[in-house]
Amino acid sequence: MRNKRNSRGNKPHFGKIPSKGSYRVSRMSNSSQKERAGELSIHREGYGFVVMPDPDSSDIFVPARYIGDAMDGDIVEVRIFSSGGRRPEGRISKILERKKKLLIGRIERRHEKFWVISDDLKVRYRILIDASDLSSANDGDNVVVEITRYPAGDSPPKGIVKEVLGRRGEYKTEKLALIIRHSLPRSFPLSVEKEAERTCREIERSTLLESEDRANLLHLPFVTIDGENARDFDDAVYVERADGGYRLYVSIADVSLYVRPGSEVDQEAFRRGTSVYFPDQCIPMLPEILSNEKCSLNPDEPRATVTAELLVSNDGRVSREKFYRSLIKSRARMTYTDIRKILIDKDEQSIFKYGNLYRMISLMKDCHDSLRAARLARGSVDFDLPEADIVMGMDGGISSIVKAERHVGHMMIEEFMVVANEAVARFLTENERGCIYRVHQPPPPDKLKELSLFLYNLGYKFPFSKTVKAGHFASVIRAARGRPEERLVNHFILRSMAQAAYNSENLGHFGLASECYCHFTSPIRRYPDLEVHRLLTSAKRGIKSSRLISISETSSLNERRAMEAEREMTKLFSAFFMREKVGEEFDGIISHVTKFGFFVELMDFYVEGLVHITSLFDDQFYFDEKRMELVGKKRGSRLRIGDKVRIEVAGVDIPAREVNFELVALPV
C-alpha cells in the first residue's frame, strides 16, 4: 500500500534513521507523544520548525533559543512543551542524524584564524578552517567546505576546503555555487556517455526501427512547435479532419528504445530525474547524443516515436484513442512565434514559408479551441503567470529581461499535451498496467481560509468550504483578468494550492479538474515520462508497486530541486543585470504591498525590486492589511497595488539575489 505521507507531495520521507540502535520515525509509541522526530527547517530569522513525516501532524515550532547545536536539515527529536496555541512548540532534545555534509561560503580571516561564512542565512555557524586545510583559497574566496566536526556547546564546527569556486559576487563563482548548493550534476560519468554511444550504434545496425510492431507514419506531415532556443524536441503533432471532428496524432520520442531499464544511462537518468534549464545552459537528464540527436525529433530525420492517436469531437471530447510505437519524420521545426505570425498576425511571409502546412495548422487551431473549451467548462484552472525571459547577447552577457510571451502557439501545444497525458493515464488505469500519476491535491483548509480572507479584502467572493472546486478558483482568476491586482491574485491562489507531485496511486489532479492524469509527453527531460512509456508499450500487468513508489518519490524531490534552482538562477541573472543600473531611474508599477514595504515591477524590463518601508522618509507609513496598501500617518498618502511610481535602483545584493529600489516620487 502506498504510504500516504508522500501522497501530498509536501512532506519529506525519512524512512529509517540511524541513531544508537534502530529507529524509525513512523513507528513512535503512544507513550512518547511529547517527544517527536522530524526534519528541522530553520528560518533565516533564527527560529525553526520540525517537519513531521506524518502529513496529518502539525509541524512543531522551535524558538531560536531552543534549537541548540542543531543545523538546518538535521533529523532531530523535539520535546513539546506547549500545544495549546495555533501550533505546538518545543525544544530540540536530541540530534538523530546530521544531514549537511557540504556548505558553500566565503573565506574570512579574523585574528589569524580562517573561517567560512555561509551564504545560506539558515546556517547560523561560522566554520573554522585550519590553515593547512585551505586548499589554496584566499581571503574573500567562495569555497565548498566539508564539515569534519559539528557544533557542540562552545566548540564551533570545523571543516576542510574541498573546492575553491572563485571571488564572491563574480558571475562564474555565483553560478557554480548555485549548481553545487542544489546538488546538480556538472557532467556525465564517462561510462554513461560511452554506453549511450554504443547503444546508438547498435540500434543503427539493427532493424529495430523497421520492425513490424512499429507503425510507419512517415507519410504524415508532423511538425514540432517549440521555443526559439529549444534544442531537444520531445513531441511532434499532426491533425486531420475525421468523423465530423479531428484525428489528433501526438508522437513522442521513443526514449525507451535507447534507454534500457537498469542500464548505466537509465540509472544516471533516474538520479537526475529531470533536465534543468538556465538562461545560458541546460543540465540535461540524458547524454547529448540522445537528448539533442538520436531521440530529438529533428526535421527531415526518421525518428522512433510512441504515438497517441486520438479522435476528438467538435465539442472537445475524446471518443477513441490508440497508442502504438511508430516511425515519423518531422516536416518542419516551427516555433511558437511562427504559429502566432500565421494564425494571429496573418503574416504573408510566414504563410508562404509554411504554405504546404497552412491548412493543417488551421485545423490544429480549431482542434485546440474545442479541447480548451471542454477543459475550461469542467472547471480547470488556467493560471496566467508571466515568467521572465532573459535575453542573452552575442557576447554571452545579459542583453535584456522581458516578459515571456504566451499566446496561441504555446496554448495549442499545451492543450495537445494535456489531452494526450490524460488519455494515457486512463488507458494505463483501465488496463491495470500501473502508472506514475501526476497528482494535485485540493488546498488544505488553513490555506483556503487565508486565501478567502485575502480575496474578500480585495472585493472578491470566494467560498471557504471543504467542498471547494477548481472552478471556484477559475472564476476568481477570470474576474481578476486585466485588473491591477491580477498578477498578485494569480500568485496568491497558486501559493494556496498543494504542490503537484508524482504518485503511484491515482489521487486526481485538482487544478486540471481531471480524475486521471500522468506525464507522458517529455521523456527526454523527465524520468516519470520515460517510465510511463515503458508501462504503455509493455503487455505486462501489475508492475511492482515498490518500483513505482520509488520513482514517484525520487522524481518529486528531483523536480522540486530543479524548480528551486531555476527560480534562484533567474533571480541571480536579474541581480547581475540590475547591478549595472544602480543609480538609474525607471518607471514601474506597484505589484505587491506588505508590512515591510512594496514591490515594484519595472516597465522597461521584467524585473521586480523592493522599496523597503524604512526608506520612505516623506511620511511614516503603516500597512493596512484589509486594503492591502501602505498609508502615511501624517499626510494620508497611499501606496497601493497598480500605482505607477518612479524609482531609483538603490542597490543590488548578488549573493542574496536581491534588487532594492528607492521611491523617487509618490504616485499622483
Phi, psi and omega per residue, in radians:
M1 nan 2.360 3.135
R2 -1.104 2.234 3.104
N3 -1.211 2.109 -3.019
K4 -1.244 -0.109 3.135
R5 -1.069 -0.494 -3.116
N6 -1.844 0.047 -3.125
S7 -1.191 -0.319 3.128
R8 -1.630 -0.225 3.083
G9 1.265 0.183 -3.097
N10 -2.275 0.301 3.071
K11 -2.200 2.431 -3.132
P12 -1.264 2.672 3.077
H13 -1.771 2.058 -3.053
F14 -1.681 -0.683 -3.090
G15 1.097 -2.456 -3.093
K16 -1.510 2.283 -3.094
I17 -1.983 2.139 -3.123
P18 -1.264 2.332 3.000
S19 -2.633 -2.629 3.080
K20 -1.371 1.690 -3.050
G21 1.685 -2.921 -3.103
S22 -1.666 2.397 -3.054
Y23 -2.541 2.353 3.092
R24 -2.315 2.138 -3.036
V25 -1.026 -0.702 -2.996
S26 -1.329 -0.008 -3.108
R27 -2.125 0.874 3.132
M28 -1.414 2.472 -3.132
S29 -1.365 2.769 3.133
N30 -1.136 -0.404 -3.104
S31 -1.273 -0.202 -3.087
S32 -2.014 0.609 -3.113
Q33 -1.115 -0.439 3.130
K34 -1.371 -0.239 3.090
E35 -2.121 2.108 -3.102
R36 -2.184 2.837 3.135
A37 -2.180 2.531 3.119
G38 -3.058 -2.981 -3.104
E39 -1.682 2.258 -3.124
L40 -1.434 2.196 3.051
S41 -2.042 1.973 -3.078
I42 -1.661 2.319 3.071
H43 -1.429 2.699 -3.124
R44 -1.068 -0.360 3.124
E45 -1.426 -0.135 3.057
G46 2.005 -0.541 3.104
Y47 -1.363 3.055 -3.110
G48 -2.630 3.069 3.052
F49 -2.305 2.453 2.992
V50 -1.705 1.994 -3.059
V51 -1.479 2.134 -3.105
M52 -1.406 2.497 3.108
P53 -1.228 -0.428 3.115
D54 -1.454 2.058 -3.070
P55 -1.114 -0.315 -3.138
D56 -1.545 -0.056 3.132
S57 -1.718 2.485 3.119
S58 -1.294 2.522 3.014
D59 -1.181 2.633 -3.051
I60 -1.823 2.158 3.131
F61 -1.340 2.348 3.114
V62 -2.180 1.957 3.074
P63 -1.040 2.684 -3.065
A64 -0.968 -0.652 -3.059
R65 -1.244 -0.211 -3.106
Y66 -1.899 0.193 3.135
I67 -1.428 -0.496 3.097
G68 1.152 -2.341 -3.083
D69 -1.598 0.062 -3.093
A70 -1.218 2.664 3.128
M71 -2.097 2.780 3.127
D72 -0.956 2.286 3.124
G73 1.648 -0.245 3.138
D74 -1.129 2.588 2.958
I75 -1.546 2.128 -2.985
V76 -2.282 2.832 2.960
E77 -1.810 2.300 -3.097
V78 -2.106 2.335 3.101
R79 -1.717 2.075 -3.087
I80 -1.398 2.236 3.105
F81 -2.048 -0.130 3.109
S82 -2.637 2.250 -3.133
S83 -2.356 0.247 -3.086
G84 -1.599 -0.202 -3.095
G85 -1.521 -2.760 -3.124
R86 -1.106 -0.635 3.057
R87 -2.526 2.702 -3.139
P88 -1.130 2.616 3.085
E89 -2.101 2.651 -3.140
G90 -2.782 -3.091 3.093
R91 -2.239 2.579 3.118
I92 -1.237 2.138 -3.137
S93 -1.820 -0.374 -3.114
K94 -2.792 2.480 3.023
I95 -1.712 2.040 -3.066
L96 -1.550 -0.627 3.140
E97 -2.687 2.289 3.042
R98 -1.457 2.223 -3.089
K99 -1.740 -0.654 -3.087
K100 -1.396 2.091 3.081
K101 -1.866 -0.592 -3.123
L102 -2.125 2.520 3.055
L103 -2.326 2.705 3.061
I104 -2.025 2.344 3.124
G105 -2.939 -3.054 -3.113
R106 -1.866 2.529 3.077
I107 -1.303 2.329 3.091
E108 -2.384 2.238 -3.139
R109 -1.697 2.166 3.132
R110 -2.386 2.071 3.079
H111 0.909 0.903 3.072
E112 1.167 0.205 3.062
K113 -2.062 2.649 3.130
F114 -1.911 2.353 -3.135
W115 -2.272 2.675 2.968
V116 -1.904 2.111 3.101
I117 -1.742 1.998 -3.072
S118 -1.198 2.506 3.028
D119 -1.313 -0.307 -3.129
D120 -1.418 1.996 -3.086
L121 -1.167 -0.215 3.085
K122 -1.348 -0.301 3.134
V123 -1.551 2.013 -3.004
R124 -1.596 -0.116 -3.019
Y125 -1.903 2.604 2.884
R126 -1.570 2.453 -3.109
I127 -1.726 2.137 3.133
L128 -1.354 2.301 -3.134
I129 -2.153 2.210 3.016
D130 -1.219 2.587 -3.132
A131 -1.000 -0.564 -3.125
S132 -1.286 -0.208 -3.100
D133 -1.894 0.306 -3.094
L134 -1.366 -0.400 3.123
S135 0.951 0.844 3.078
S136 1.207 0.171 3.104
A137 -1.269 2.533 3.114
N138 -1.934 2.830 3.103
D139 -0.963 2.192 3.140
G140 1.715 -0.216 3.127
D141 -1.251 2.580 2.942
N142 -1.516 2.358 -3.063
V143 -2.408 2.829 2.932
V144 -1.753 2.182 -3.107
V145 -2.077 2.385 3.055
E146 -1.682 2.232 -3.125
I147 -1.351 2.147 3.118
T148 -1.850 -0.331 3.073
R149 -2.530 2.225 -3.106
Y150 -1.538 2.779 -3.109
P151 -1.080 2.476 3.109
A152 -2.632 1.880 -3.130
G153 1.081 -2.131 -3.137
D154 -1.511 -0.091 -3.113
S155 -1.499 2.129 -3.139
P156 -1.310 2.802 3.038
P157 -1.148 2.690 -3.102
K158 -2.261 2.666 -3.125
G159 -2.760 3.115 3.071
I160 -2.237 2.523 3.135
V161 -1.317 2.140 -3.141
K162 -1.688 -0.488 -3.100
E163 -2.746 2.388 3.067
V164 -1.693 2.115 -3.057
L165 -1.600 -0.496 -3.122
G166 2.260 -2.931 -3.082
R167 -1.338 2.376 -3.141
R168 -1.075 2.373 3.099
G169 1.624 -0.191 3.086
E170 -1.443 2.630 -3.034
Y171 -0.997 -0.938 -3.079
K172 -1.088 -0.683 -3.133
T173 -1.122 -0.851 -3.084
E174 -1.167 -0.676 3.140
K175 -1.170 -0.781 3.126
L176 -1.120 -0.700 3.112
A177 -1.069 -0.701 3.129
L178 -1.110 -0.776 -3.137
I179 -1.070 -0.774 -3.135
I180 -1.200 -0.727 -3.106
R181 -1.052 -0.612 -3.135
H182 -1.602 0.184 3.079
S183 0.994 0.689 3.110
L184 -1.542 2.509 -3.141
P185 -1.256 2.589 -3.134
R186 -1.830 -0.289 3.118
S187 -2.836 2.906 3.060
F188 -1.584 2.495 2.988
P189 -1.016 2.501 -3.109
L190 -0.998 -0.667 -3.119
S191 -1.112 -0.565 3.120
V192 -1.221 -0.768 3.133
E193 -1.135 -0.705 -3.140
K194 -1.164 -0.693 3.116
E195 -1.118 -0.710 3.118
A196 -1.079 -0.763 3.112
E197 -1.109 -0.731 -3.128
R198 -1.128 -0.731 3.129
T199 -1.107 -0.719 3.118
C200 -1.072 -0.733 3.121
R201 -1.126 -0.723 -3.132
E202 -1.099 -0.725 -3.124
I203 -1.208 -0.655 3.109
E204 -1.106 -0.616 -3.126
R205 -1.408 -0.311 -3.079
S206 -1.567 -3.073 3.099
T207 -1.938 0.376 -3.071
L208 -1.070 -0.615 -3.108
L209 -1.227 -0.442 -3.111
E210 -1.844 0.309 -3.086
S211 -1.151 2.735 -3.044
E212 -1.146 -0.457 -3.102
D213 -1.507 0.156 3.110
R214 -1.944 1.951 -3.092
A215 -1.146 2.366 3.135
N216 -1.556 1.883 3.137
L217 -1.984 0.432 -3.088
L218 -1.108 -0.358 -3.104
H219 -1.413 -0.221 -3.098
L220 -1.572 2.345 -3.086
P221 -1.411 1.280 3.060
F222 -1.160 2.668 3.007
V223 -2.362 2.659 2.950
T224 -1.810 2.511 3.126
I225 -2.307 1.977 -3.071
D226 -2.517 -3.095 3.083
G227 -1.262 2.851 -3.105
E228 -1.038 -0.598 -3.041
N229 -1.729 0.133 -3.131
A230 -1.142 2.497 -3.138
R231 -2.081 -0.434 3.106
D232 -2.015 2.302 -3.043
F233 -2.039 1.794 -3.109
D234 -1.342 -0.663 -2.872
D235 -2.228 2.526 3.024
A236 -2.316 2.594 -3.060
V237 -2.300 2.696 3.047
Y238 -2.631 2.440 3.141
V239 -2.296 2.440 3.036
E240 -2.465 2.810 3.084
R241 -1.275 2.469 3.121
A242 -2.838 2.284 3.030
D243 0.888 0.726 3.120
G244 1.305 0.112 3.115
G245 -2.401 -2.287 -3.079
Y246 -2.395 2.510 2.948
R247 -1.849 1.982 -3.094
L248 -1.819 2.165 3.048
Y249 -1.856 2.125 3.017
V250 -2.034 1.858 -3.101
S251 -1.837 2.216 -3.047
I252 -2.035 2.422 -3.139
A253 -0.846 2.268 -3.129
D254 -1.471 1.287 -3.113
V255 -1.149 -0.523 -3.103
S256 -1.119 -0.344 3.063
L257 -1.167 -0.591 -3.049
Y258 -1.726 -0.398 -3.095
V259 -1.993 1.746 -3.077
R260 -1.460 2.468 3.130
P261 -0.972 2.310 3.098
G262 1.505 -0.166 3.129
S263 -1.223 2.922 3.128
E264 -1.109 -0.663 3.107
V265 -1.108 -0.730 -3.141
D266 -1.114 -0.770 -3.133
Q267 -1.126 -0.679 3.117
E268 -1.197 -0.687 3.104
A269 -1.108 -0.690 3.108
F270 -1.108 -0.731 3.136
R271 -1.106 -0.705 -3.130
R272 -1.329 -0.743 3.045
G273 1.401 -0.569 -3.070
T274 -2.860 2.739 2.956
S275 -1.384 2.631 3.136
V276 -2.083 2.248 -3.025
Y277 -1.965 2.098 3.033
F278 -1.940 2.853 -3.108
P279 -0.993 -0.559 -3.078
D280 -2.109 0.243 -3.050
Q281 -2.874 2.584 2.981
C282 -2.107 2.298 2.985
I283 -1.753 1.730 -2.966
P284 -1.362 2.744 3.051
M285 -1.351 -0.548 -3.092
L286 -2.053 2.665 3.068
P287 -0.977 2.668 -3.019
E288 -1.039 -0.581 -3.130
I289 -1.080 -0.437 3.083
L290 -1.647 -0.893 -3.013
S291 -1.167 -0.653 -3.067
N292 -1.851 -0.216 -3.059
E293 -2.110 -1.492 -2.925
K294 -1.145 -0.602 -3.138
C295 -1.606 -0.379 -3.098
S296 -1.248 2.344 -3.083
L297 -1.442 1.166 -3.129
N298 -1.229 2.597 -3.071
P299 -1.105 2.522 3.045
D300 1.112 0.379 3.083
E301 -2.141 2.159 3.062
P302 -1.052 2.314 -3.100
R303 -2.387 2.471 3.061
A304 -1.313 2.301 -3.122
T305 -2.421 2.936 2.930
V306 -2.017 2.157 -2.997
T307 -1.882 2.367 2.928
A308 -1.820 1.985 3.130
E309 -1.822 1.995 -2.999
L310 -2.110 2.329 3.044
L311 -1.679 2.016 -3.031
V312 -1.951 2.227 3.125
S313 -1.376 2.952 -3.133
N314 -1.113 -0.407 3.113
D315 -1.663 0.269 2.985
G316 1.473 0.232 3.095
R317 -1.610 2.495 3.051
V318 -1.590 1.963 -3.073
S319 -1.657 -0.477 3.097
R320 -2.524 2.627 -3.137
E321 -2.570 2.496 3.076
K322 -2.397 2.579 3.127
F323 -2.331 2.336 -3.101
Y324 -2.848 2.760 3.015
R325 -1.268 2.573 -3.044
S326 -2.624 2.994 3.053
L327 -2.237 2.142 -3.099
I328 -2.280 2.961 3.015
K329 -2.424 2.037 3.106
S330 -1.178 2.321 3.138
R331 -1.495 -0.407 -3.087
A332 -2.763 2.491 3.020
R333 -1.692 1.584 -3.092
M334 -1.600 2.797 3.097
T335 -2.016 2.874 3.068
Y336 -1.032 -0.620 3.129
T337 -1.142 -0.686 3.077
D338 -0.991 -0.789 -3.113
I339 -1.121 -0.730 3.111
R340 -1.087 -0.760 -3.126
K341 -1.107 -0.636 -3.112
I342 -1.320 -0.854 -2.985
L343 -1.539 -0.588 -3.061
I344 -1.771 -0.916 -3.075
D345 -1.377 -0.311 -3.068
K346 0.938 0.715 -3.104
D347 -1.190 2.072 -3.042
E348 -1.105 -0.669 -3.131
Q349 -1.116 -0.729 3.132
S350 -1.211 -0.707 3.117
I351 -1.101 -0.702 3.112
F352 -1.147 -0.736 -3.111
K353 -1.053 -0.707 -3.110
Y354 -1.936 0.576 -3.047
G355 -0.945 -0.719 -3.111
N356 -1.244 -0.219 3.135
L357 -1.899 -0.020 -2.997
Y358 -1.047 -0.777 -3.116
R359 -1.103 -0.736 3.140
M360 -1.135 -0.689 3.138
I361 -1.135 -0.656 3.084
S362 -1.126 -0.682 3.079
L363 -1.132 -0.661 3.091
M364 -1.022 -0.739 3.125
K365 -1.096 -0.765 3.137
D366 -1.117 -0.750 3.121
C367 -1.096 -0.753 3.098
H368 -1.029 -0.781 -3.115
D369 -1.029 -0.729 -3.139
S370 -1.155 -0.797 -3.127
L371 -1.131 -0.752 -3.106
R372 -1.143 -0.754 3.136
A373 -1.057 -0.723 3.140
A374 -1.161 -0.698 -3.121
R375 -1.172 -0.773 -3.137
L376 -1.189 -0.556 -3.141
A377 -1.139 -0.507 3.138
R378 -1.476 -0.035 3.051
G379 1.797 0.236 -3.141
S380 -1.093 2.423 3.135
V381 -1.463 2.248 -3.115
D382 -2.029 1.522 -3.116
F383 -1.183 2.536 3.035
D384 -2.166 1.410 -3.102
L385 -1.959 1.748 -3.122
P386 -1.108 2.598 3.115
E387 -2.067 2.781 3.108
A388 -1.371 2.304 3.035
D389 -1.875 1.871 -3.090
I390 -1.538 1.985 -3.063
V391 -1.577 2.071 -3.136
M392 -1.601 2.416 3.119
G393 -1.469 2.998 -3.134
M394 -1.104 -0.453 -3.120
D395 -1.505 0.063 -3.130
G396 1.539 -0.082 3.103
G397 -1.511 3.058 -3.137
I398 -1.515 2.047 -3.106
S399 -1.426 -0.750 -3.127
S400 -2.893 2.922 3.021
I401 -2.275 2.015 -3.064
V402 -2.149 2.932 3.075
K403 -1.361 2.172 -3.116
A404 -1.111 2.372 3.119
E405 -1.272 2.560 2.977
R406 -2.472 1.887 -3.065
H407 -2.398 -2.788 -3.001
V408 -1.032 -0.590 3.130
G409 -1.080 -0.834 3.108
H410 -1.116 -0.816 -3.039
M411 -1.141 -0.598 -3.137
M412 -1.115 -0.873 -3.134
I413 -1.159 -0.724 3.112
E414 -0.999 -0.748 -3.108
E415 -1.134 -0.741 3.127
F416 -1.137 -0.671 3.136
M417 -1.188 -0.708 -3.137
V418 -1.087 -0.808 -3.090
V419 -1.193 -0.590 3.076
A420 -1.196 -0.769 3.109
N421 -1.025 -0.747 -3.123
E422 -1.146 -0.741 -3.124
A423 -1.127 -0.727 3.124
V424 -1.116 -0.768 3.135
A425 -1.064 -0.734 3.108
R426 -1.072 -0.801 -3.101
F427 -1.074 -0.825 -3.123
L428 -1.112 -0.650 -3.137
T429 -1.208 -0.848 -3.109
E430 -1.126 -0.525 -3.113
N431 -1.726 0.173 3.049
E432 0.925 0.742 3.133
R433 -1.484 -0.249 -2.938
G434 1.499 2.678 -3.096
C435 -2.784 2.643 2.925
I436 -1.761 1.777 -3.065
Y437 -1.416 2.614 2.957
R438 -1.699 1.928 -3.016
V439 -1.977 2.642 3.115
H440 -2.528 1.919 -3.080
Q441 -1.398 2.715 3.043
P442 -1.065 2.712 -3.133
P443 -1.083 2.508 3.088
P444 -1.190 2.679 -3.061
P445 -0.978 -0.698 -3.104
D446 -1.146 -0.640 3.097
K447 -1.210 -0.658 3.115
L448 -1.101 -0.723 3.141
K449 -1.107 -0.766 3.129
E450 -1.105 -0.747 3.132
L451 -1.145 -0.747 -3.121
S452 -1.036 -0.743 3.120
L453 -1.158 -0.751 3.130
F454 -1.042 -0.832 -3.116
L455 -1.182 -0.642 3.102
Y456 -1.057 -0.735 3.137
N457 -1.143 -0.426 3.102
L458 -1.619 -0.013 3.087
G459 1.639 0.265 3.136
Y460 -1.809 2.461 3.053
K461 -1.570 2.247 -3.139
F462 -2.560 2.201 -3.081
P463 -1.286 2.266 3.018
F464 -1.663 1.701 -3.043
S465 -2.668 2.616 3.097
K466 -1.191 -0.327 -3.110
T467 -1.686 0.303 3.135
V468 -1.033 2.454 -3.105
K469 -2.012 2.866 -3.133
A470 -1.009 -0.574 -3.130
G471 -1.058 -0.518 3.100
H472 -1.133 -0.712 3.097
F473 -1.161 -0.731 -3.134
A474 -1.054 -0.664 -3.140
S475 -1.125 -0.719 3.133
V476 -1.152 -0.745 -3.138
I477 -1.071 -0.717 3.095
R478 -1.129 -0.706 -3.115
A479 -1.166 -0.524 -3.110
A480 -1.477 -0.195 -3.049
R481 -1.039 2.217 3.108
G482 1.495 -0.062 3.137
R483 -1.646 2.781 -3.084
P484 -0.986 -0.583 -3.074
E485 -1.586 0.186 -3.052
E486 -0.935 -0.874 -3.089
R487 -1.097 -0.741 -3.130
L488 -1.115 -0.742 3.122
V489 -1.072 -0.789 3.109
N490 -1.036 -0.799 -3.127
H491 -1.114 -0.739 -3.080
F492 -1.185 -0.693 3.096
I493 -1.122 -0.763 3.127
L494 -1.079 -0.696 -3.126
R495 -1.168 -0.483 -3.139
S496 -1.360 -0.317 -3.097
M497 -1.321 2.668 2.938
A498 -1.205 2.741 -3.139
Q499 -1.439 2.318 3.082
A500 -1.137 2.591 -3.080
A501 -2.665 3.069 3.057
Y502 -1.732 2.548 -3.081
N503 -2.683 2.535 3.103
S504 -1.422 -0.159 3.066
E505 -1.879 2.568 -3.141
N506 -1.476 1.814 3.133
L507 -1.866 0.084 3.141
G508 1.383 2.937 3.122
H509 -2.171 1.809 -3.052
F510 -1.060 -0.856 -3.059
G511 -1.062 -0.659 3.130
L512 -1.538 -0.038 -3.054
A513 0.908 0.751 -3.078
S514 -1.996 2.359 3.132
E515 -1.378 -0.316 -3.011
C516 -2.710 2.057 -3.039
Y517 -2.588 2.585 3.061
C518 -2.621 3.074 3.042
H519 -1.891 2.110 -3.083
F520 -2.216 -0.343 -2.836
T521 -1.651 0.013 -3.101
S522 -2.392 1.043 -3.090
P523 -1.252 -0.269 3.087
I524 -1.242 -0.538 -3.020
R525 -2.105 -0.028 3.116
R526 -2.398 2.201 -3.093
Y527 -1.163 -0.693 3.107
P528 -0.974 -0.648 3.115
D529 -1.097 -0.713 3.111
L530 -1.064 -0.766 3.140
E531 -1.179 -0.646 3.088
V532 -1.087 -0.667 3.066
H533 -1.040 -0.752 3.138
R534 -1.107 -0.720 3.122
L535 -1.160 -0.661 -3.092
L536 -1.217 -0.666 -3.062
T537 -1.622 0.017 3.099
S538 -1.699 2.598 3.102
A539 -1.595 -0.020 -3.071
K540 -1.300 2.624 3.013
R541 -2.030 2.808 3.044
G542 1.088 0.834 3.069
I543 -1.009 2.511 -3.108
K544 -0.923 2.120 -3.100
S545 -1.166 -0.490 -3.129
S546 -1.084 -0.645 3.111
R547 -1.173 -0.764 -3.121
L548 -1.172 -0.624 3.079
I549 -1.102 -0.803 -3.118
S550 -1.073 -0.796 -3.141
I551 -1.116 -0.748 -3.115
S552 -1.072 -0.848 -3.077
E553 -1.174 -0.808 -3.116
T554 -1.149 -0.717 -3.131
S555 -1.156 -0.639 3.098
S556 -1.104 -0.752 3.118
L557 -1.140 -0.763 3.141
N558 -1.125 -0.648 3.121
E559 -1.122 -0.779 -3.141
R560 -1.130 -0.679 3.097
R561 -1.057 -0.793 -3.131
A562 -1.127 -0.749 -3.138
M563 -1.092 -0.745 3.130
E564 -1.126 -0.707 3.132
A565 -1.150 -0.760 3.136
E566 -1.120 -0.713 3.130
R567 -1.123 -0.758 -3.136
E568 -1.187 -0.639 3.136
M569 -1.131 -0.678 3.083
T570 -1.068 -0.734 3.092
K571 -1.123 -0.674 3.134
L572 -1.119 -0.796 3.126
F573 -1.114 -0.679 3.108
S574 -1.099 -0.703 3.138
A575 -1.142 -0.762 3.105
F576 -1.086 -0.726 -3.122
F577 -1.102 -0.768 -3.073
M578 -1.389 -0.300 3.111
R579 -1.068 -0.549 3.129
E580 -1.339 -0.092 -3.061
K581 -2.048 0.245 3.100
V582 -1.055 2.282 -3.106
G583 1.684 -0.258 3.129
E584 -1.490 2.716 3.132
E585 -1.880 2.542 3.140
F586 -2.515 2.710 2.989
D587 -1.547 2.582 3.134
G588 -2.725 3.071 3.138
I589 -2.100 2.339 3.072
I590 -1.178 2.091 -3.062
S591 -1.789 -0.368 -3.108
H592 -2.797 2.485 3.129
V593 -2.167 2.343 3.127
T594 -2.331 3.104 -3.141
K595 -1.229 -0.313 -3.125
F596 -1.820 0.105 3.116
G597 2.573 -2.734 3.113
F598 -2.537 2.652 3.132
F599 -1.725 2.477 -3.132
V600 -2.118 2.250 3.046
E601 -1.700 2.119 -3.084
L602 -1.218 2.641 3.123
M603 -1.515 -0.510 -3.128
D604 -1.395 -0.582 -3.116
F605 -2.357 2.651 3.120
Y606 -1.495 1.257 -3.117
V607 -2.305 2.466 3.133
E608 -2.073 2.445 3.103
G609 -2.427 2.901 -3.082
L610 -1.818 2.308 2.901
V611 -1.761 1.880 -3.076
H612 -1.315 2.533 -3.071
I613 -1.075 -0.471 3.140
T614 -1.253 -0.236 3.134
S615 -1.599 -0.020 -3.122
L616 -1.579 1.651 -3.018
F617 -1.545 -0.334 -3.037
D618 -1.212 -0.363 -3.074
D619 -2.776 2.940 3.059
Q620 -1.779 1.926 -3.007
F621 -1.718 2.560 2.995
Y622 -2.240 2.781 -3.058
F623 -1.645 2.089 3.028
D624 -1.604 1.721 -3.032
E625 -1.125 -0.628 -3.100
K626 -1.137 -0.733 -3.116
R627 -1.630 -0.067 -3.130
M628 0.964 0.923 -3.137
E629 -2.604 2.751 3.030
L630 -1.676 2.346 -3.065
V631 -2.164 2.284 3.102
G632 -1.365 2.271 -3.106
K633 -1.228 -0.574 -3.056
K634 -1.498 -0.970 -3.016
R635 -1.737 -0.156 -3.123
G636 1.299 0.268 3.102
S637 -1.065 2.553 -3.115
R638 -2.202 2.426 3.066
L639 -2.144 1.970 -3.036
R640 -2.306 2.854 3.130
I641 -1.008 2.303 3.125
G642 1.697 -0.234 3.111
D643 -1.154 2.416 3.047
K644 -1.533 2.254 -3.109
V645 -2.334 2.831 3.010
R646 -1.980 2.297 -3.068
I647 -2.240 2.867 2.988
E648 -2.040 2.416 3.072
V649 -1.269 1.888 -3.018
A650 -1.490 -0.574 -3.105
G651 3.136 2.842 3.136
V652 -2.361 2.311 3.065
D653 -1.917 1.748 -3.057
I654 -1.080 -0.925 -3.120
P655 -1.032 -0.588 3.132
A656 -1.507 -0.129 -3.109
R657 1.013 0.736 -3.087
E658 -2.060 2.438 3.051
V659 -2.037 2.173 -3.087
N660 -1.996 2.331 3.117
F661 -1.968 2.819 2.925
E662 -2.197 2.482 -3.107
L663 -1.311 2.217 3.106
V664 -1.567 -0.736 -3.122
A665 -2.547 2.413 3.072
L666 -1.173 2.649 3.103
P667 -1.098 2.505 -3.118
V668 -1.416 nan nan
